[in-house]
Amino acid sequence: SAKKLGADLDDELDQIRKFIKESGGRVNQKDIRKKFPWSEAKISLIITELEDKKIIKKIKKGRTNVIILEH
């Protein structure tokens, strides 16, 4: 169900947010990919979601993105 998916997504957003925080508030997107066993598409989706919620800021740096925790 969509509701179930929503709950999982919130949990995943939170896991990624915590990981960025524990990494000093700044990580490369590829570090997130190494840490979590999810597809690149899914991680992209989660990062976009975090960006929409103003939780992170994404900065393009060469061939990867730097993800910075906003708050």
Summary of the structure (lengths in Angstrom):
residues: 71
radius of gyration: 11.6
end to end distance: 30.8
largest distance: 38.4
contacts: 180
relative contact order: 0.19
helix: 58%
strand: 21%
